[in-house]
Amino acid sequence: MDSFFTQLGRTVSARWQAANFSLERFPEIACAALEERPPAENVELSALLRAFLLEDEQPFQTASGFGQPELVVYDNPRFYIQILFWLDGTTDIHQHKFSGAFHVLAGSSIHSRFQFENAESVTAHMRVGDLRMIETHLLETGSTAPIVSGRGYIHSLFHLETPSATVVIRTHTDPGTGPQFTYLPPHLAVDPFHHDALTTRRKQLLDMIEQVEDSAYPDLVREMIGMLDFERGFFVLQNCIGHLRSVGEWDALWKIFRAKHGRLADFAAPTLDEIIRRDALSALRGAVSEVGHRFFLALLLNVPSRVEILKFIGQRYDGEPTETVVRWLEELCQQSDFSTWILDAEFPEALEIPVDEQPEIFLTVLKSLMNNPAKPPGADSRVLTSAELAQLRESFLHSSLRVLIS
């Protein structure tokens, strides 16, 4: 067992006992202990990993799938200390049914806090409302933050380096604070620990039917959407939306869902669009290796404000942030024989502008919109009509770059 974490755990245990094991006081106690002796300054991670791999005397390890992986480094009947490693970068927007504190042991993270307003229950496992970001900041190595159980502390972490490591001091569970909702912006909260085995099997069966290109797929989904309740219907649509759009059946299926569920469907439409956007950015980030590009994609995924994105870039990189963004986008620009893309923004085919001229025009217009979103932009290389400029703007507004110009 690691001596540093053993002593850290004993310190927390003694102080919490002196506070009569108050759950309200636990985050404060855990934060103070981490800040007095920061693990980032006192733990040699390579030595700890070697000891964990070679020494059998270790604390009890949970069966949790959280972390990549999770190591329990101190165990107490009332709380434990874990190290969570992260390779994929992001955690869902979530709340907790435990409390404590976390400390960035290695790497850095974008930490965002949210409120879920105007909430109403659909079922015991799904709520609708309005998810609003209230703050975003950068957590560098050595940073410490509290964890408060329940709906008053909704947050997400996007880990910027690979791997990153976080030390967490946490209770096992706090009574009365579940379900531990995950939030799907901008409007849904779902219980990720509720397992509807029948819906899972149905989605798997639909995936199989899709892969064998069975023409009955749209009709089967249409009948299911007409039959299912809102919760199960939403998850079926989430599973099928990509294929339904690719075969031109989405609009017809959506009309059925909208007619069946009325105002509840108004919460589902933007949530499905945001799921697609986030999935696309996450997949793209997984395929990009350049550090600056990965940082920029992380900001697009997690920060919903142009001002905040430029602020974060200014904190990490020299030079004017807008110029840095334009340089990154120029590096990320892709072309075929027929068109040009910047991430998922495609140059409008209707403009009939030669492919070799498209990148300069695309970047020039985007830069102008970033500097002044309200002002109609120009393009240095040629004169564009107001209608052409409007089409370019629409291309950006329907892409992951929309946050930069809105």
C-alpha positions in Angstrom: 0.0 0.0 0.0 1.2 3.5 -0.8 2.3 5.3 2.4 1.3 8.8 1.1 -2.3 7.8 0.5 -2.5 5.8 3.7 -1.5 8.9 5.7 -3.9 11.1 3.6 -6.7 8.7 4.3 -6.0 8.6 8.0 -5.9 12.4 8.1 -9.3 12.7 6.4 -10.8 10.0 8.7 -9.7 11.7 11.9 -11.0 15.1 10.8 -14.3 13.7 9.6 -14.8 11.8 12.9 -14.2 15.1 14.8 -17.0 16.6 12.6 -19.3 13.7 13.6 -19.1 12.3 10.0 -21.1 15.2 8.7 -21.8 14.7 5.0 -22.1 18.4 4.6 -18.6 18.9 5.9 -16.9 16.1 4.0 -16.1 18.0 0.8 -14.5 20.8 2.8 -12.4 18.3 4.8 -11.3 16.4 1.7 -10.3 19.6 -0.1 -8.3 20.9 2.8 -6.4 17.6 3.1 -5.5 17.6 -0.6 -4.4 21.2 -0.6 -2.2 20.8 2.5 -0.3 17.9 0.9 -1.0 18.0 -2.8 -0.6 14.6 -4.4 0.9 16.3 -7.5 3.8 17.5 -5.4 4.2 14.4 -3.3 3.5 11.3 -5.4 5.9 9.8 -8.0 3.3 8.3 -10.4 5.7 5.9 -12.1 6.8 4.4 -8.7 3.2 4.1 -7.6 2.2 2.2 -10.7 5.1 -0.1 -10.4 4.3 -0.9 -6.8 0.6 -1.5 -7.7 1.6 -3.9 -10.4 4.2 -5.9 -8.3 2.9 -5.8 -4.7 -0.1 -7.9 -3.7 -0.9 -5.9 -0.5 -3.4 -3.4 -1.9 -6.7 -1.9 -0.8 -9.9 -3.6 -1.9 -10.6 -2.9 -5.6 -14.1 -2.1 -6.7 -15.8 -3.5 -9.8 -16.5 0.0 -11.1 -16.0 0.7 -14.8 -15.3 4.3 -14.1 -11.8 5.5 -15.1 -9.4 4.0 -17.6 -8.6 2.4 -15.2 -9.5 3.2 -11.6 -7.1 2.3 -8.8 -8.3 2.3 -5.2 -5.3 3.5 -3.1 -7.0 3.8 0.3 -10.2 2.1 1.7 -12.2 3.0 4.7 -15.7 1.7 5.7 -17.0 5.3 5.2 -15.0 6.6 2.2 -12.1 5.7 -0.1 -9.4 7.3 -2.2 -9.1 6.4 -5.9 -6.8 7.4 -8.8 -8.7 7.7 -12.1 -6.7 7.6 -15.3 -8.2 9.0 -18.5 -7.4 8.2 -22.1 -10.5 9.3 -24.0 -10.6 12.9 -22.8 -14.1 13.5 -21.7 -16.7 12.7 -19.0 -20.4 13.1 -19.5 -22.1 16.0 -17.9 -23.2 14.4 -14.6 -24.1 14.8 -11.0 -23.0 12.5 -8.1 -24.6 10.5 -5.4 -21.4 10.7 -3.4 -19.4 13.6 -2.1 -15.7 14.5 -1.5 -13.1 16.3 -3.6 -10.8 15.7 -6.6 -7.3 16.7 -7.4 -5.5 16.9 -10.8 -2.5 14.6 -10.3 -1.3 14.7 -13.9 -2.4 16.6 -17.0 -5.0 19.4 -17.1 -8.7 19.6 -17.7 -11.5 21.9 -18.8 -14.0 21.9 -15.9 -17.5 23.1 -16.5 -20.4 23.6 -14.1 -24.1 23.6 -15.0 -27.6 24.2 -13.7 -30.7 22.2 -14.8 -33.6 24.6 -14.7 -37.3 24.2 -15.2 -37.0 20.5 -14.6 -39.9 18.1 -14.8 -40.0 14.3 -14.5 -41.0 12.2 -17.5 -40.3 8.9 -15.7 -38.3 8.0 -12.6 -35.3 7.7 -14.9 -35.7 10.7 -17.3 -36.3 14.4 -16.8 -36.7 17.3 -19.2 -35.6 20.9 -18.6 -33.0 23.5 -19.6 -29.3 22.8 -19.0 -27.4 26.0 -18.6 -23.6 26.3 -18.2 -22.7 28.6 -15.3 -18.9 28.6 -15.4 -16.0 27.1 -17.2 -12.3 27.2 -16.1 -9.0 25.4 -16.7 -7.7 23.1 -14.0 -4.0 22.7 -14.2 -1.9 20.0 -12.5 -2.2 20.4 -8.7 -5.7 22.0 -8.8 -8.3 20.8 -6.3 -12.1 21.1 -6.4 -15.0 19.8 -4.2 -17.6 17.2 -5.1 -21.1 17.8 -3.7 -23.7 15.1 -4.1 -27.1 15.7 -5.6 -28.5 18.0 -8.3 -26.9 21.2 -7.0 -23.5 20.1 -8.4 -23.7 19.2 -12.1 -20.3 19.3 -13.9 -18.1 17.8 -16.6 -14.4 17.4 -17.1 -12.6 17.3 -20.4 -9.0 15.9 -19.9 -6.6 17.6 -22.3 -3.6 15.4 -22.0 -3.3 11.6 -22.6 -3.2 10.1 -20.1 -4.5 12.3 -17.4 -4.8 11.3 -13.8 -7.2 12.5 -11.0 -7.1 11.7 -7.3 -10.6 11.4 -5.8 -11.5 11.3 -2.1 -15.1 10.2 -2.0 -17.9 8.7 0.1 -19.3 5.4 -1.0 -22.8 6.8 -1.4 -24.8 9.6 0.1 -28.4 8.6 1.1 -31.2 10.4 -0.8 -29.1 11.9 -3.6 -29.9 9.5 -6.4 -30.5 8.9 -9.3 -27.0 10.0 -10.5 -28.3 11.6 -13.6 -26.3 12.2 -16.8 -27.3 15.3 -18.7 -27.8 15.4 -22.5 -27.6 19.1 -23.4 -29.6 21.1 -23.8 -32.7 19.5 -22.4 -32.6 15.9 -21.1 -31.4 14.2 -17.9 -31.2 10.4 -17.9 -30.3 7.8 -15.3 -27.3 5.9 -16.8 -27.6 3.1 -14.3 -31.2 2.2 -15.3 -30.8 -0.7 -17.6 -33.8 -1.5 -19.8 -32.7 -4.9 -21.2 -35.5 -5.1 -23.7 -34.7 -1.7 -25.3 -31.0 -2.6 -25.4 -31.8 -5.8 -27.2 -34.1 -4.0 -29.6 -31.4 -1.5 -30.5 -28.9 -4.2 -31.0 -31.4 -6.0 -33.3 -31.9 -2.8 -35.3 -28.2 -2.4 -35.7 -28.0 -5.9 -37.1 -30.8 -5.2 -39.5 -29.1 -2.0 -40.6 -25.8 -3.8 -41.2 -27.4 -6.4 -43.5 -29.2 -3.6 -45.4 -32.6 -5.0 -44.8 -35.1 -2.6 -46.6 -37.7 -3.2 -43.8 -35.6 -1.1 -41.4 -37.5 2.2 -41.8 -40.9 0.6 -41.6 -39.9 -1.3 -38.4 -38.7 1.8 -36.7 -41.8 3.7 -37.8 -44.0 1.1 -36.1 -41.9 1.1 -33.0 -42.0 4.9 -32.7 -45.8 4.8 -33.1 -46.0 2.3 -30.2 -43.4 3.3 -27.7 -43.5 5.8 -24.8 -41.3 9.0 -24.9 -38.4 7.6 -23.0 -37.9 4.4 -25.0 -38.9 6.2 -28.3 -36.1 8.8 -27.7 -33.5 6.1 -27.2 -34.6 4.3 -30.3 -34.4 7.5 -32.3 -31.0 8.3 -30.8 -29.8 4.9 -32.0 -31.2 5.1 -35.5 -30.9 8.8 -36.4 -27.7 8.4 -38.4 -29.0 5.6 -40.6 -32.5 7.2 -41.0 -30.9 10.4 -42.3 -28.6 8.6 -44.7 -31.6 6.8 -46.3 -33.8 9.9 -46.4 -36.4 8.6 -43.8 -35.7 10.8 -40.9 -38.2 13.6 -41.5 -41.1 11.1 -41.8 -40.1 9.3 -38.6 -39.7 12.5 -36.7 -43.2 13.7 -37.7 -44.6 10.5 -36.1 -42.6 11.0 -32.9 -43.6 14.7 -32.8 -47.3 13.9 -33.3 -47.3 11.3 -30.6 -45.4 13.2 -27.9 -46.3 16.9 -28.6 -44.4 19.4 -26.4 -42.0 16.7 -25.1 -40.7 16.3 -28.6 -39.5 19.9 -28.5 -37.0 18.9 -25.8 -35.8 15.9 -27.9 -35.0 17.6 -31.3 -32.2 19.9 -30.2 -30.9 17.3 -27.8 -30.5 14.8 -30.7 -28.8 17.4 -32.8 -26.3 18.2 -30.0 -25.6 14.4 -29.5 -24.7 14.2 -33.2 -22.5 17.3 -32.9 -20.6 16.1 -29.8 -20.2 12.6 -31.2 -18.7 14.0 -34.4 -16.3 16.2 -32.5 -15.2 13.4 -30.2 -14.5 11.1 -33.1 -12.5 13.8 -34.9 -10.5 14.6 -31.8 -9.7 10.9 -31.5 -8.2 11.0 -35.0 -6.2 14.2 -34.4 -2.7 14.0 -32.8 -1.5 17.6 -32.9 -1.7 19.1 -29.4 -3.1 22.5 -30.4 -5.7 21.0 -32.7 -6.8 18.6 -29.9 -7.1 21.5 -27.5 -9.1 23.5 -30.0 -11.5 20.6 -30.6 -11.9 20.2 -26.9 -12.9 23.8 -26.6 -15.5 23.5 -29.4 -16.9 20.5 -27.6 -17.1 22.0 -24.1 -17.2 25.8 -24.3 -20.4 27.4 -25.7 -19.1 30.9 -26.0 -16.7 32.5 -28.6 -15.4 34.9 -25.9 -14.6 32.0 -23.5 -12.9 30.0 -26.3 -10.6 32.8 -27.2 -9.9 33.5 -23.5 -8.7 29.9 -23.0 -6.6 30.0 -26.2 -5.0 33.2 -24.9 -4.1 31.6 -21.6 -2.2 28.8 -23.3 -0.8 30.2 -26.5 1.1 33.4 -27.4 -0.3 35.7 -30.1 -3.7 37.0 -30.9 -6.3 34.2 -30.3 -8.3 34.8 -33.4 -5.2 34.4 -35.6 -4.3 31.2 -33.7 -7.8 29.8 -34.5 -7.5 30.7 -38.2 -4.1 29.0 -38.4 -5.4 25.9 -36.8 -8.4 25.8 -39.1 -6.2 26.3 -42.1 -4.2 23.3 -41.0 -7.4 21.3 -40.4 -8.9 22.3 -43.8 -9.5 19.3 -46.2 -10.2 19.2 -49.9 -11.5 16.8 -52.5 -11.7 17.2 -56.2 -15.1 18.7 -55.7 -15.3 20.6 -52.4 -13.6 22.0 -49.3 -14.3 21.2 -45.6 -13.3 22.9 -42.4 -14.1 20.2 -39.8 -17.8 19.5 -40.6 -18.5 22.8 -42.4 -18.6 22.2 -46.2 -18.2 24.9 -48.7 -21.6 25.4 -50.4 -21.7 23.6 -53.7 -24.3 26.0 -55.1 -21.7 28.9 -55.2 -19.9 27.2 -58.1 -16.5 28.6 -57.0 -13.4 26.6 -58.2 -12.1 24.3 -55.5 -8.6 25.9 -55.5 -10.2 29.3 -54.5 -12.5 27.9 -51.8 -10.1 27.5 -48.8 -9.0 31.2 -48.8 -12.6 32.4 -49.2 -13.9 30.1 -46.5 -11.2 31.1 -44.0 -11.4 34.8 -44.8 -15.2 34.9 -44.3 -14.9 32.9 -41.1 -12.2 35.2 -39.7 -14.4 38.2 -40.5 -17.4 36.7 -38.8 -15.4 35.8 -35.7 -14.1 39.4 -35.4 -17.6 40.9 -35.9 -20.5 38.4 -36.2 -23.0 41.2 -36.9 -21.1 42.7 -39.8 -21.5 41.1 -43.3 -18.0 39.8 -44.2 -16.0 40.3 -47.4 -13.5 38.1 -49.1 -10.1 39.3 -50.2 -9.7 37.1 -53.3 -12.9 38.0 -55.1 -16.1 40.0 -54.7 -19.0 38.0 -53.2 -22.6 38.9 -53.3 -24.7 39.2 -50.2 -26.5 36.0 -51.2 -23.2 34.1 -51.5 -22.0 35.4 -48.1 -25.3 34.3 -46.6 -24.8 30.8 -47.8 -21.2 30.7 -46.4 -22.6 31.9 -43.0 -25.3 29.3 -43.1 -22.6 26.6 -43.7 -20.8 27.7 -40.5 -24.0 28.0 -38.5 -24.9 24.4 -39.3 -21.5 23.1 -38.3 -19.5 22.6 -35.1 -17.9 26.1 -35.8 -21.2 27.9 -35.1 -20.1 28.9 -31.6 -17.3 31.0 -33.2 -19.7 33.3 -35.1 -22.9 33.4 -32.9 
